[in-house]
Amino acid sequence: MFKGFELTLSESDFLANSGRYSALLRKRQEKIVDTFNEVLLSDGKIDADKIIEEWFPSGQYHVFISHSHKDLELAEQLANWLYEKFKLTSFLDSHVWGYANNLLKDLNEKYARHGEETYAYEPAISNAAHVYLMLSTALAEAIDKSECLFFINTENALENMQIKGSQEESRTASPWIMHELKTSAMIRRRYSSDREESLLESAGLESLEKSASFSFSVPTEHLLKLDKSNLSKWVEDCGVEYDTGSLSQWIQCIRNEKKEFDALDVLYTFSMIDEDR
């Protein structure tokens, strides 16, 4: 990961799109294995590497989008907008949450069933520990492989709390948002390995049933601030929206468009200028 951004958006109307990227994500979801026969070793043990590879595929993405599960629609709108404006692919953390729950349910059905309606405590807890450790590893790997992170900061994700004897600070009830933001604060800073070599040289599981409530402090100081006006400037600076009359002008505009990593470079440049002001 090279840069992180804290995006503040109150609504998704600005992110108008045709939903093409959501269609691509759905196709990828269909490839996730849903039977244990494909992840069992010859001795009957579960192949954890195979589960991480098949159930929590990270792949290579331009952007990692961190968000509250209550903001899933907003996150998907952003992913579609990024793809249609700049050809940027996004990893939506919420798209692996469901897989973790499905995997845990299947594990408990096979290894922790105790009667018709309950699971045995110890094997169920052991299964949860293994699944959540694999999930957190997969999320950390996805953040590391992505070139930048967009954290969608809404009242669903963070709230400012006055802790007794200390100053007001941002907190979240989601352990997965906490994990993702703390990982992004500590992880190595580097460009994506998908960039051209010459350019390199120059340049959450919140859907679980409610139990105890927790509050986690989260770091956001390393994230550059973005809002609707910044996104509008990004579109303008990349030249991806234009209204021309002649074919020659239209062709010239197409040639001048900034897409993929070029679009990210434009974002890095003006966001850092704004931060210095």
C-alpha positions in Angstrom: 0.0 0.0 0.0 1.3 3.4 -1.0 -1.4 5.9 0.3 -4.5 5.9 2.5 -7.5 8.2 2.2 -10.3 9.0 4.6 -13.4 9.7 2.4 -16.3 11.6 3.8 -19.5 11.3 1.7 -23.1 11.9 3.0 -24.8 10.3 0.0 -24.0 8.3 -3.2 -25.9 10.5 -5.8 -22.5 12.0 -6.8 -21.3 8.4 -7.6 -23.7 7.8 -10.5 -22.7 4.6 -12.4 -24.0 1.7 -14.5 -23.0 -1.0 -12.0 -20.6 -2.8 -14.3 -18.1 -3.5 -11.6 -20.7 -5.0 -9.3 -21.5 -7.5 -12.1 -17.8 -8.4 -12.3 -17.7 -9.0 -8.5 -20.7 -11.2 -8.7 -19.0 -13.4 -11.3 -16.0 -13.7 -9.0 -18.2 -14.7 -6.1 -19.6 -17.6 -8.1 -16.0 -19.1 -8.3 -15.7 -19.4 -4.5 -15.8 -23.0 -3.4 -18.7 -24.1 -1.3 -17.9 -27.7 -0.5 -15.4 -29.2 1.9 -14.3 -31.9 -0.5 -12.1 -29.3 -2.3 -10.2 -28.2 0.8 -9.7 -31.6 2.5 -6.3 -33.2 2.6 -5.8 -37.0 2.2 -5.6 -37.5 6.0 -9.0 -35.7 6.5 -7.4 -32.5 7.8 -8.4 -29.1 6.3 -6.0 -27.4 3.9 -5.9 -23.9 5.5 -3.8 -22.6 2.5 -6.4 -23.8 0.1 -9.2 -22.1 2.1 -7.3 -18.8 2.1 -6.7 -19.1 -1.6 -10.3 -20.1 -2.5 -12.5 -18.6 0.1 -10.6 -15.3 0.8 -9.0 -14.5 -2.6 -7.2 -11.3 -2.5 -5.8 -10.9 -6.0 -4.3 -7.7 -7.2 -6.5 -4.6 -6.8 -5.8 -0.9 -7.2 -7.9 0.1 -4.2 -8.9 -1.5 -0.9 -12.2 0.0 0.4 -12.8 -0.2 4.1 -16.3 0.5 5.4 -19.1 -0.3 7.8 -21.4 -3.1 6.7 -24.2 -0.6 7.0 -22.5 1.4 4.2 -22.2 -1.5 1.8 -24.4 0.2 -0.8 -22.2 3.4 -0.6 -19.0 1.3 -0.9 -20.3 -0.5 -3.9 -21.3 2.7 -5.6 -17.8 4.0 -4.9 -16.2 0.8 -6.4 -18.4 1.1 -9.5 -17.6 4.8 -9.9 -13.8 4.3 -9.6 -14.0 1.5 -12.2 -16.1 3.5 -14.7 -14.2 6.8 -14.3 -10.6 5.5 -14.0 -10.6 1.7 -14.7 -9.6 1.2 -11.0 -10.4 -2.2 -9.5 -11.5 -2.3 -5.8 -11.3 -4.9 -3.1 -14.5 -4.6 -1.0 -13.8 -6.1 2.4 -17.5 -6.9 2.9 -17.4 -9.3 0.0 -15.3 -11.8 2.1 -17.3 -11.3 5.4 -20.1 -13.5 4.1 -17.7 -16.2 3.0 -16.2 -16.3 6.6 -19.7 -16.8 8.1 -20.5 -19.5 5.5 -17.3 -21.3 6.1 -17.7 -21.1 9.9 -21.2 -22.5 9.6 -20.0 -25.4 7.5 -17.2 -26.2 9.8 -19.5 -26.2 12.8 -22.0 -28.4 11.0 -19.3 -31.0 10.3 -17.1 -30.8 13.4 -19.0 -29.2 16.2 -22.6 -30.4 15.9 -24.1 -31.3 19.3 -27.7 -32.3 19.0 -30.1 -30.9 16.5 -30.0 -27.2 17.5 -26.7 -26.6 19.2 -22.9 -26.8 18.7 -20.3 -28.1 21.2 -18.6 -25.1 22.8 -14.9 -26.0 22.5 -14.8 -27.1 18.8 -17.0 -24.2 17.8 -14.7 -21.7 19.5 -11.7 -23.4 17.9 -13.3 -23.2 14.4 -14.1 -19.5 14.9 -10.5 -18.8 15.9 -9.1 -20.5 12.8 -11.6 -18.8 10.4 -11.1 -15.3 11.9 -7.3 -15.7 11.9 -7.4 -16.7 8.2 -9.7 -13.8 7.4 -7.5 -11.2 9.2 -4.5 -12.6 7.3 -6.3 -12.4 4.0 -7.4 -8.8 4.7 -3.9 -7.8 5.7 -2.5 -9.3 2.5 -5.2 -7.5 0.4 -4.3 -4.2 2.0 -0.6 -4.8 1.3 -1.2 -5.8 -2.3 -3.5 -2.8 -3.1 -1.8 0.5 -4.0 -4.1 2.6 -1.9 -6.9 2.4 0.7 -10.1 4.3 0.8 -11.8 4.4 4.3 -15.4 5.6 4.1 -15.9 7.5 7.2 -19.5 7.8 8.2 -21.4 7.8 11.6 -21.9 4.1 11.0 -18.1 3.5 10.9 -16.7 5.9 13.6 -18.0 8.0 16.4 -16.2 10.5 18.6 -16.2 9.5 22.2 -15.0 11.3 25.3 -13.0 8.7 27.3 -12.8 9.4 31.1 -9.5 11.2 31.8 -8.6 11.7 28.2 -9.4 13.8 25.1 -12.1 13.0 22.7 -11.1 10.3 20.2 -12.5 8.4 17.2 -13.7 4.9 18.0 -15.4 2.1 16.2 -17.6 -0.9 17.3 -16.2 -3.0 14.5 -13.1 -5.1 15.1 -12.6 -5.4 11.4 -12.5 -1.7 10.7 -10.0 -1.4 13.7 -7.9 -4.2 12.2 -7.9 -2.7 8.7 -7.0 0.9 9.8 -4.3 -0.2 12.2 -2.9 -2.5 9.5 -2.9 0.3 7.0 -1.1 2.6 9.5 1.7 0.0 10.1 2.1 -1.7 6.7 5.0 -1.0 4.3 4.7 1.9 1.9 5.2 0.8 -1.7 3.8 1.1 -5.2 1.9 -1.8 -6.6 3.9 -4.6 -8.2 1.6 -4.3 -11.2 3.1 -0.9 -12.2 5.6 -0.7 -15.1 9.2 -1.1 -13.8 10.1 2.4 -15.1 7.2 3.9 -13.2 8.2 2.1 -10.0 11.7 3.5 -10.2 10.4 7.1 -10.7 7.7 7.2 -8.4 -15.9 -6.3 8.0 -17.6 -9.3 10.0 -20.0 -6.9 11.4 -22.9 -9.0 10.2 -22.5 -11.5 13.0 -25.3 -11.8 15.5 -25.0 -9.2 18.2 -23.4 -10.2 21.5 -21.1 -8.1 23.7 -20.4 -4.6 22.5 -16.9 -3.4 22.1 -15.3 0.0 21.3 -11.9 0.1 19.6 -9.7 3.2 19.2 -8.5 3.5 15.6 -5.8 5.6 13.9 -6.8 7.9 11.1 -3.9 10.4 11.2 -2.1 8.6 8.4 -5.1 9.0 6.0 -5.4 12.0 3.7 -8.8 13.6 3.8 -11.1 13.4 0.8 -14.6 14.7 0.1 -17.0 15.3 -2.8 -15.1 18.4 -4.0 -11.8 16.4 -4.1 -13.4 13.6 -6.1 -14.8 16.2 -8.6 -11.3 17.8 -8.9 -9.9 14.3 -9.5 -12.3 13.7 -12.4 -11.5 17.1 -13.8 -7.7 16.7 -13.6 -7.8 13.2 -15.2 -9.9 14.5 -18.1 -12.4 11.7 -18.0 -15.5 13.9 -18.5 -15.7 16.2 -21.5 -18.2 17.6 -24.0 -16.8 18.2 -27.5 -18.4 18.7 -30.9 -15.9 17.3 -33.4 -14.6 13.8 -33.8 -11.0 15.0 -33.7 -11.5 16.8 -30.4 -13.2 13.7 -28.9 -10.2 11.5 -30.0 -7.8 14.0 -28.5 -9.7 13.9 -25.2 -9.7 10.1 -25.1 -5.9 10.2 -25.6 -5.4 12.6 -22.8 -7.5 10.7 -20.2 -5.7 9.4 -17.1 -6.7 5.9 -16.1 -5.6 3.2 -13.6 -2.2 4.0 -12.1 -2.0 7.3 -14.0 -5.2 8.4 -12.3 -3.9 7.4 -8.9 -0.8 9.5 -9.5 -3.0 12.5 -10.2 -4.9 11.8 -6.9 -1.6 11.5 -4.9 -0.3 14.8 -6.3 -3.2 17.1 -5.6 -4.2 15.4 -2.3 -0.7 16.0 -0.9 -0.7 19.6 -2.1 -4.0 20.2 -0.2 -2.6 18.5 2.9 0.4 20.9 2.9 -1.8 24.0 2.9 
